[in-house]
Amino acid sequence: MSQKPQETALSKCPGCEEPLEPGDLFCGACGYDLSAVPEPPRDHPTIAMAVPAENGAAAAARTPAGHPAAVRSDGPGGPGGRDRSGGQDGQDGSGDFELAAPGAGPAPGAAPQAVPAAAPGAAPQAVPAAASGASSAPSSAPSAEVSAPAPDPRTPAVELPPAPPAGTKLCVACRAGRVDTDGYCENCGHAQPRERDHMEQELESVAAVSDRGLRHHRNEDAFAVSTTALPDGSPAVVAIVCDGVSSASRPDEASAAAASAANEALLESLPRGTHPQQAMHEAIVVAAEAVNSLAREPGRAGEHDPHRHQNAPACTLVGAVMAGGLLVVGWVGDSRAYWVPDDRTHPPARLTEDDSWAAQMVAAGLMNEAEAYADERAHAITGWLGADAYELEPHTASFKPDRPGLVVVCTDGLWNYAESAADMAAAVPADAQLRPLHGAQVLVGHALDGGGHDNVTVALLPFAVPPQGAGSACGDT
């Protein structure tokens, strides 16, 4: 900010005590800038700082404590033979700045005003008033000494915020505020990433990945993977994938409730010796009841409300169980299961049929598959889990593969980008049998690279059988 020169009313130069004439802007003996009036101090230092002298007390009044003073070398142009033109710090040559070392003596012709440096541990030393900047205007007695002011006892001490208790969830944005139960930071208000935005789980023989995708504001998919043992001690592997119906209320709660209920039902019935296909059917019924109960929760909708089932929470479900050499799948809706053999010379297969408008058109012979799925009504589902479902019709199918392969259980967020069995097999990495989690991550990435218009969830179950194993599809219901 530019400032106008101020006229001096001093009788003597503060730097060298040379008599002054009225109206002088610079001292004719030492070149002291008489228009520069020191500002009052802005803080209260607790110790005195040693300031290098330049042109007597003048340099100390214009130079911040602890910094070397910038001194112009002699040159023509200014009053008293000093060059007062503008320049850059640290330049050399005629009319340029030189950095004066701390403790350097005064410039030629200036009155000595050196301030001794304080030794470590020594008491604070008195500083000339002009050098310390304690006075608001140049004094006619610059040699008077003023001690540094003591700290103001009325100034409250700065208290650091207490450390948060162990286990407190901190904001990912400011890293200081606590995250409230509603998912927002108490300090900066930043919304925290939801836990369900991206989920991964891997067990010994099954892995699953779910992602929010690139267009949806939340993840309405859910999955559950688990392992248990049959009565004979042989292992059983379970994977459940659910897709919340976005047009219904609370679809994320519906998918989570269905996946959890179906998984728990299978873990309870399989160890008792229930046939895997029957266990899958019962699990879907239990999952449907869990979703139905969301519409009957207290505080949601009164029993007297005739519309309480309209737009009720809803979701689709697809599951797979590998037990006793059998592969059992069950579904309601348009989530799918695929079979991809390890030997890619053998054809892959889709193991489920959608409950959708497009599937009905194809089954009725009114359209071929390409035409049906190109229609804007293709993904309108005709079967789902929810209180407003027309009628629950769980589908189950049982297979006995005769070669090792991989079961892909997924929502339409994935198969929209790999619809046919051949396309899905091409998207599955060649080593997915050995690295199922990596394979699931690759498939989710395939959907995101394709546009990620929907939530994406996929579970991979490697199915290992000896090459000489016999058998084929056992049937479906």
C-alpha positions in Angstrom: 0.0 0.0 0.0 1.4 3.4 -1.0 1.8 6.1 1.7 2.5 9.8 1.4 5.7 11.2 3.0 5.2 12.7 6.4 6.8 16.0 7.3 9.1 15.9 10.3 8.9 18.1 13.3 12.2 16.9 14.8 15.1 19.2 15.7 17.8 16.6 15.5 18.3 13.5 13.4 17.4 10.3 15.4 20.3 8.6 13.7 23.2 10.9 14.2 21.7 13.9 16.1 22.6 16.3 13.3 20.6 19.5 13.5 17.7 19.5 11.1 15.9 22.2 9.1 12.1 22.4 9.0 10.8 20.5 6.0 13.8 18.1 5.7 12.8 14.7 4.5 16.3 13.2 4.9 19.2 13.9 7.1 22.0 15.6 5.2 24.7 13.9 7.3 23.7 10.3 7.5 20.7 10.0 5.0 18.2 9.0 7.7 14.7 8.8 6.2 12.8 11.3 8.4 9.4 10.4 6.8 9.6 6.9 8.2 7.8 6.9 11.5 8.2 3.7 13.4 4.9 1.8 14.1 4.0 0.9 17.6 4.7 -2.8 18.5 2.0 -5.3 17.5 3.0 -7.9 20.1 4.6 -8.2 23.5 7.9 -9.9 23.2 9.1 -11.6 26.3 12.8 -11.2 25.6 14.7 -8.5 23.9 16.1 -9.2 20.4 19.6 -8.2 19.3 19.2 -6.2 16.1 22.1 -5.4 13.7 22.8 -1.7 13.4 22.6 0.1 10.1 22.7 3.9 9.9 22.5 3.9 13.7 19.0 3.2 15.2 17.4 3.9 11.8 18.1 0.4 10.5 16.9 -1.2 13.6 13.6 0.7 13.4 13.0 -0.5 9.8 14.4 -4.1 10.1 12.4 -7.0 11.6 14.2 -8.5 14.6 16.3 -11.5 13.9 16.8 -10.6 10.1 19.9 -9.2 8.5 19.4 -5.5 7.5 19.4 -4.7 3.8 21.7 -1.7 3.2 22.0 0.2 0.0 25.5 1.0 -1.1 26.5 4.5 -1.9 25.3 5.9 -5.1 24.0 9.1 -6.7 20.5 10.2 -6.8 19.2 10.7 -3.3 19.6 13.4 -0.6 22.8 13.1 1.2 24.4 11.1 -1.6 22.2 8.0 -0.9 20.3 6.2 -3.6 16.7 5.7 -2.5 15.4 4.3 -5.7 13.6 1.0 -5.7 15.4 -2.3 -6.0 15.3 -6.0 -5.3 16.7 -7.5 -2.1 20.0 -9.3 -2.4 21.2 -7.5 -5.6 24.8 -6.5 -6.1 26.5 -3.6 -7.8 26.0 0.2 -7.7 22.8 1.2 -6.1 22.0 -2.4 -5.1 21.3 -4.0 -1.7 24.0 -5.7 0.4 23.1 -8.0 3.3 24.7 -6.7 6.5 25.8 -9.4 8.8 24.4 -9.4 12.3 26.5 -7.3 14.6 28.0 -5.2 11.8 29.0 -1.7 12.6 27.1 1.4 11.5 27.5 2.9 8.1 30.2 5.6 7.6 29.1 8.8 9.2 26.4 7.2 11.4 26.4 7.4 15.1 27.3 4.1 16.7 24.2 2.4 18.1 25.4 -1.2 18.3 23.3 -3.5 20.6 25.3 -6.4 22.1 23.9 -9.9 21.6 22.5 -11.7 24.6 24.4 -14.8 25.8 22.5 -18.0 26.1 20.7 -18.2 29.4 21.4 -14.5 30.2 18.8 -12.1 31.4 17.0 -10.0 28.7 19.0 -6.9 27.8 17.7 -3.4 27.4 17.2 -2.3 23.9 17.2 1.3 22.6 13.7 2.6 22.1 14.3 3.4 18.4 15.7 -0.1 17.7 13.0 -2.0 19.5 10.2 0.0 17.9 8.6 0.6 21.4 7.8 4.2 20.7 5.3 5.3 18.2 7.4 8.3 17.0 11.1 9.1 16.7 12.4 10.4 20.0 14.7 13.3 20.6 16.6 11.1 23.0 17.2 7.8 21.2 19.7 6.6 23.7 17.1 6.0 26.4 16.7 2.4 27.3 13.4 0.7 27.7 13.1 -2.9 29.1 10.9 -5.4 27.3 7.3 -5.6 28.6 6.2 -8.5 30.7 3.5 -10.9 29.4 0.0 -9.7 30.0 -1.5 -11.9 32.7 -5.0 -11.2 31.4 -4.2 -13.0 28.1 -5.7 -16.5 28.3 -3.4 -19.4 27.6 -4.1 -21.3 24.4 -5.4 -24.7 25.2 -4.9 -27.6 22.8 -8.0 -29.7 22.1 -8.0 -33.0 24.0 -7.0 -36.1 22.1 -10.0 -38.1 21.0 -10.6 -41.4 22.9 -9.2 -44.5 21.4 -11.4 -46.0 18.8 -13.1 -42.7 17.8 -13.8 -42.5 14.1 -12.2 -39.3 12.7 -13.2 -37.3 9.7 -11.5 -38.3 6.5 -11.5 -34.6 5.4 -10.2 -32.6 8.3 -8.7 -35.5 10.3 -9.7 -33.7 13.5 -13.5 -33.9 14.0 -15.4 -36.8 15.3 -17.9 -38.5 12.9 -21.5 -38.4 14.3 -23.9 -41.3 14.1 -25.5 -39.7 11.0 -22.2 -40.0 9.1 -21.2 -36.3 9.1 -18.1 -34.7 10.8 -18.9 -32.7 13.9 -16.1 -30.3 13.1 -16.3 -29.5 9.3 -19.6 -31.1 8.4 -18.1 -33.3 5.7 -20.1 -36.4 4.8 -18.1 -39.5 5.3 -17.8 -42.3 2.8 -20.3 -45.0 3.5 -19.0 -48.4 4.6 -21.0 -50.1 1.8 -19.6 -47.9 -1.0 -17.0 -50.6 -1.5 -16.9 -54.0 0.2 -14.7 -57.0 -0.2 -14.6 -60.4 1.5 -12.5 -63.5 0.9 -12.7 -66.9 2.4 -10.7 -70.0 1.5 -13.0 -71.0 -1.4 -15.2 -68.0 -2.1 -14.7 -64.2 -2.6 -17.0 -61.3 -3.2 -16.7 -57.6 -4.1 -19.4 -54.9 -4.1 -19.0 -51.3 -5.4 -21.3 -48.3 -5.5 -20.5 -47.7 -9.1 -20.0 -44.3 -10.8 -23.6 -43.0 -11.1 -25.5 -44.0 -7.9 -25.3 -42.0 -4.8 -25.2 -45.1 -2.6 -24.7 -48.9 -2.8 -28.0 -50.7 -2.7 -26.4 -54.2 -3.3 -25.5 -56.6 -0.6 -23.8 -60.0 -0.3 -23.0 -62.7 2.2 -20.4 -65.4 1.8 -19.7 -68.3 4.2 -18.5 -71.8 4.7 -19.8 -74.6 6.8 -19.7 -78.4 7.0 -22.2 -81.1 6.1 -23.0 -83.9 8.6 -20.3 -86.1 7.0 -17.7 -83.4 7.5 -17.4 -82.4 3.9 -17.3 -78.7 3.2 -20.2 -76.5 2.0 -19.7 -73.1 0.4 -22.4 -70.4 0.3 -22.7 -67.1 -1.7 -25.7 -64.8 -1.6 -26.0 -61.7 -3.7 -28.9 -59.2 -3.5 -29.8 -56.1 -5.5 -32.1 -53.5 -3.9 -35.0 -52.3 -6.1 -34.2 -48.6 -6.6 -37.8 -47.6 -7.2 -38.8 -49.0 -3.8 -38.2 -47.4 -0.5 -35.1 -48.3 1.5 -33.7 -50.7 -1.1 -30.3 -50.8 0.7 -31.9 -52.1 3.8 -33.9 -54.7 1.9 -30.9 -56.2 0.2 -28.9 -56.3 3.4 -31.7 -58.0 5.3 -32.3 -60.6 2.5 -28.6 -61.5 2.1 -28.1 -61.9 5.9 -31.3 -63.9 6.4 -30.7 -66.3 3.5 -27.1 -66.9 4.6 -28.0 -67.6 8.2 -30.8 -70.0 7.0 -28.3 -72.0 4.9 -25.7 -72.1 7.7 -28.4 -73.6 10.0 -30.0 -76.1 7.6 -27.0 -77.5 5.7 -25.2 -78.9 8.8 -28.4 -80.7 9.8 -28.3 -82.7 6.6 -31.0 -80.8 4.6 -30.5 -81.3 0.9 -28.8 -78.3 -0.6 -31.6 -77.6 -3.1 -34.3 -77.8 -0.4 -32.1 -75.6 1.9 -31.8 -73.0 -0.9 -35.6 -72.9 -1.4 -36.2 -72.4 2.4 -33.5 -69.8 2.6 -35.2 -67.7 -0.1 -38.5 -67.9 1.8 -36.8 -66.8 5.0 -35.1 -63.9 3.1 -38.5 -62.8 1.7 -40.0 -62.7 5.2 -37.0 -60.6 6.4 -37.7 -58.0 3.7 -41.5 -58.1 4.3 -40.8 -57.3 8.0 -39.2 -54.0 7.0 -42.6 -52.8 5.9 -44.1 -53.7 9.3 -41.5 -52.0 11.4 -43.0 -49.7 14.1 -43.0 -46.1 13.2 -42.8 -46.7 9.5 -46.4 -47.1 8.5 -49.5 -47.8 10.6 -51.5 -50.9 10.3 -54.5 -48.8 9.5 -52.8 -47.3 6.4 -54.3 -49.1 3.4 -51.2 -48.1 1.3 -48.6 -49.3 3.7 -47.5 -52.1 1.3 -47.2 -49.9 -1.7 -43.6 -49.1 -2.6 -42.4 -51.3 0.2 -38.7 -52.2 0.5 -37.8 -54.8 -2.2 -34.8 -56.6 -3.7 -33.7 -59.4 -5.9 -31.7 -62.4 -4.8 -29.4 -65.0 -6.3 -27.4 -67.6 -4.4 -25.2 -70.6 -4.9 -24.3 -73.5 -2.7 -21.5 -76.0 -3.4 -21.9 -79.1 -1.2 -21.3 -82.8 -1.7 -20.2 -82.5 -5.3 -23.4 -80.5 -6.2 -23.8 -77.0 -7.4 -27.2 -75.5 -6.4 -28.4 -72.1 -7.4 -31.5 -70.2 -6.4 -33.0 -66.9 -7.4 -35.8 -64.4 -7.6 -35.5 -61.4 -9.9 -32.9 -60.6 -12.5 -29.6 -61.2 -10.7 -27.7 -64.1 -12.3 -25.4 -67.0 -11.9 -23.0 -68.2 -14.7 -20.8 -71.3 -15.1 -17.3 -70.7 -16.5 -15.2 -73.9 -17.0 -11.5 -73.7 -16.3 -10.9 -75.2 -19.8 -12.1 -72.4 -21.9 -12.4 -74.7 -24.9 -15.6 -75.9 -23.3 -18.6 -73.6 -23.5 -19.8 -71.5 -20.5 -23.4 -71.4 -19.5 -25.9 -69.1 -17.8 -27.5 -71.0 -14.9 -30.5 -68.7 -14.1 -33.5 -67.2 -16.0 -34.5 -63.6 -15.3 -37.8 -62.7 -13.8 -38.1 -59.8 -16.2 -40.2 -58.4 -19.0 -37.5 -59.2 -21.5 -37.4 -62.8 -20.4 -41.1 -63.2 -20.6 -41.1 -61.8 -24.2 -38.5 -64.3 -25.2 -40.2 -67.2 -23.5 -43.5 -66.3 -25.2 -41.8 -66.2 -28.6 -42.8 -62.6 -29.1 -39.2 -61.3 -29.4 -35.7 -62.8 -29.8 -33.3 -62.1 -27.0 -31.5 -59.3 -28.7 -34.7 -57.4 -29.5 -36.1 -58.0 -26.0 -33.1 -56.7 -24.1 -32.7 -53.7 -26.4 -36.2 -52.5 -25.4 -36.4 -49.9 -22.6 -38.7 -52.2 -20.7 -36.2 -55.0 -20.6 -35.1 -54.6 -17.0 -38.6 -54.3 -15.6 -38.6 -57.2 -13.1 -41.7 -59.5 -12.7 -40.4 -61.2 -9.5 -38.8 -59.8 -6.3 -38.7 -60.1 -2.5 -40.9 -57.6 -0.8 -44.3 -57.0 0.8 -45.8 -55.8 -2.4 -44.6 -58.8 -4.5 -47.5 -60.5 -6.4 -46.5 -64.0 -5.4 -43.2 -65.5 -4.2 -41.9 -68.1 -6.6 -38.4 -69.1 -5.6 -36.4 -70.8 -8.4 -33.8 -73.4 -7.7 -31.6 -75.6 -9.9 -29.1 -78.3 -9.1 -26.1 -79.3 -11.2 -23.2 -81.8 -10.9 -20.3 -80.4 -13.0 -18.0 -83.0 -14.6 -15.1 -80.6 -14.8 -13.5 -77.9 -12.7 -14.8 -74.4 -13.2 -16.0 -71.2 -11.6 -19.4 -70.0 -10.6 -20.1 -66.3 -11.1 -22.9 -64.9 -9.0 -23.7 -61.3 -9.8 -26.2 -58.4 -10.0 -27.2 -56.7 -13.3 -24.6 -54.0 -12.5 -22.1 -56.5 -13.9 -23.9 -58.6 -16.4 -25.2 -55.4 -18.2 -21.6 -55.2 -19.4 -21.1 -59.0 -20.1 -24.6 -60.3 -20.8 -24.0 -63.5 -22.6 -22.2 -66.5 -21.1 -19.4 -66.1 -23.6 -19.0 -62.4 -22.8 -18.9 -63.2 -19.1 -16.3 -65.9 -19.6 -14.2 -63.6 -21.6 -14.3 -61.0 -18.8 -13.3 -63.6 -16.1 -9.4 -63.6 -15.6 -7.7 -66.9 -16.5 -6.4 -67.3 -12.9 -9.7 -66.6 -11.2 -9.9 -70.2 -10.0 -6.7 -69.7 -8.0 -7.3 -66.0 -7.1 -11.0 -65.5 -6.7 -10.8 -62.2 -4.9 -8.6 -60.8 -7.6 -11.0 -62.2 -10.2 -13.9 -60.5 -8.5 -12.0 -57.2 -8.4 -11.3 -57.5 -12.1 -14.9 -58.1 -12.9 -16.0 -55.1 -10.9 -13.4 -53.0 -12.7 -14.8 -54.3 -16.0 -18.2 -52.9 -15.1 -16.8 -49.6 -14.0 -14.7 -49.3 -17.1 -17.9 -49.9 -19.1 -19.6 -47.0 -17.4 -20.6 -48.1 -13.9 -24.2 -47.0 -14.3 -25.4 -49.3 -11.5 -24.1 -50.8 -8.3 -21.9 -53.8 -9.0 -21.7 -56.9 -6.9 -20.1 -60.3 -7.8 -19.1 -63.4 -5.9 -16.8 -66.1 -7.3 -16.9 -69.7 -6.2 -14.2 -72.0 -7.6 -15.6 -75.6 -8.2 -12.9 -78.3 -8.2 -13.7 -81.8 -9.3 -11.5 -84.6 -10.6 -11.4 -84.8 -14.4 -12.9 -88.3 -14.4 -16.0 -87.1 -12.4 -19.3 -88.2 -14.0 -22.7 -86.5 -14.1 -24.4 -83.6 -15.6 -27.3 -81.3 -14.8 -29.7 -82.9 -12.3 -32.7 -80.7 -13.1 -34.3 -77.5 -12.0 -37.5 -76.3 -10.3 
